[in-house]
Amino acid sequence: MKTNALIYILTTLVAFTSCSGHKKKKDLNTGSNEYEVLTLVPDTVTTFSDFPATIQGEDVVEIRPMVDGYLERVYVPEGATVKSGQLLFKIKNPAYEQAVITARATIKSAVADVNAAEMDVEKVRPLVENDIVSKYELKAAQYTLQSKQAALAQAQATLVNAQTNLGYTFLRSPQDGAIGSIPYKIGALVSSTTAQPLTVLSNTGDVYAYFSLNEKQLLSFSNQIKGNSLQEKLNKLPAVTLVLADGTVYSIKGKLETASALITTTTGTASLKATFANPMGIIRSGASATVRVPHTSDSALLVPQAASYELQNKQFVRVVKSNNMVFSVAITSSPSNDGQFLIIKSGLAAGDRVVLDGPNLRDSTVIIPKKVNVDSLYKRSR
């Protein structure tokens, strides 16, 4: 009797212990099958495309002499900011100075001839009126006067031409701007056919950042933006940013414009330009920079970079089906600006559930999804 009671108690304890251990093991397995799962919802995302660019001033003018001579004076240093009409260079050519002196002397002689011819006309006129001499004498005197007056006009024109040529020896700035390098020194022989200009003057009130798009990029851009022409598409883009050579972002935004409507056959690229105001003259012509073009998508799907993996040059994520079973799905994507997220192009749709952790999960594994705070997760990508 006592033996049977003892056996019953031992059997009950073993069963209780077994059930307790089985429950504990089940709970442990349940905890290990719980994974963070992100339900995809469309979000507004702005991405950037960077293009190397070359800066040019709004107006870039080569300063070249129109006459031959020796460089006598340089009135401005390299890199100086000048105003329109400011004197820049003086070219020495004695022939032009002598031509002015000769033209002035010729004018004096022509004036004397005109005065003498006028006196002859006045002398002959009363003689004709009194029938002392023939009227043909008066006409001859008048024709002589006209000839002398024409010679005077020609001499005056010669003087103007000589003064114009002499004026070409003084080179003035055609506009406001900044002086570039000056390759010639005082005493150098210069002319209009010289290979290098005396200097290059650039107006940097506004600057253009020129960059290129290859044919594939141009087609992709055209397909993404609505519009009947390239310029119409460009007008719909938001303002672009200029990143200077030292990595700093220029404070003033710019606007995209068409630089060339043709694709260059030698390079296979089309040129675009972005216009930036430069009121402080910080940006100089010839500098290098980067044009950053934004693109905003109102219905982008974002997946953390860490949730993906690669296999045989393809990218995959683990998707949870309705029965909480995990399957791998191939995707195509592009990285976000900070590189933490993938912007899905194909393979996933809104409402799909993506496993964020569990790199060793195998397909057909049943898991317990753990919801993720979508707002806090996406906040890092903005």
Stockholm file with secondary structure:
# STOCKHOLM 1.0

chainA/1-382         MKTNALIYILTTLVAFTSCSGHKKKKDLNTGSNEYEVLTLVPDTVTTFSDFPATIQGEDVVEIRPMVDGYLERVYVPEGATVKSGQLLFKIKNPAYEQAVITARATIKSAVADVNAAEMDVEKVRPLVENDIVSKYELKAAQYTLQSKQAALAQAQATLVNAQTNLGYTFLRSPQDGAIGSIPYKIGALVSSTTAQPLTVLSNTGDVYAYFSLNEKQLLSFSNQIKGNSLQEKLNKLPAVTLVLADGTVYSIKGKLETASALITTTTGTASLKATFANPMGIIRSGASATVRVPHTSDSALLVPQAASYELQNKQFVRVVKSNNMVFSVAITSSPSNDGQFLIIKSGLAAGDRVVLDGPNLRDSTVIIPKKVNVDSLYKRSR
#=GR chainA/1-382 SS CHHHHHHHHHHHHHHHHHHHHHHHHHHHHHHHTEEEEEECCCEEEEEEEEEEEEEEEEEEEEECCSSCEEEEEECSCTTCEECTTCEEEEEECHHHHHHHHHHHHHHHHHHHHHHHHHHHHHHHHHHHHTTSSCHHHHHHHHHHHHHHHHHHHHHHHHHHHHHHHHHTTEEECSSSEEECCCCCCTTCEECTTCSSCSEEEEEEEEEEEEEEEEHHHHHHHHHHSCCSSHHHHHHTSCCBEEEETTSCBCSSCBEEEESCSSCBTTTTEEEEEEEEECTTCCSCTTCEEEEEEEEEEEEECEEEGGGEEEETTEEEEEEECTTSBEEEEEEEEEECTTSSEEEEEESCCTTCEEECSCTTCCTTCBCEEEECCHHHHHGGGC
#=GC SS_cons         CHHHHHHHHHHHHHHHHHHHHHHHHHHHHHHHTEEEEEECCCEEEEEEEEEEEEEEEEEEEEECCSSCEEEEEECSCTTCEECTTCEEEEEECHHHHHHHHHHHHHHHHHHHHHHHHHHHHHHHHHHHHTTSSCHHHHHHHHHHHHHHHHHHHHHHHHHHHHHHHHHTTEEECSSSEEECCCCCCTTCEECTTCSSCSEEEEEEEEEEEEEEEEHHHHHHHHHHSCCSSHHHHHHTSCCBEEEETTSCBCSSCBEEEESCSSCBTTTTEEEEEEEEECTTCCSCTTCEEEEEEEEEEEEECEEEGGGEEEETTEEEEEEECTTSBEEEEEEEEEECTTSSEEEEEESCCTTCEEECSCTTCCTTCBCEEEECCHHHHHGGGC
//
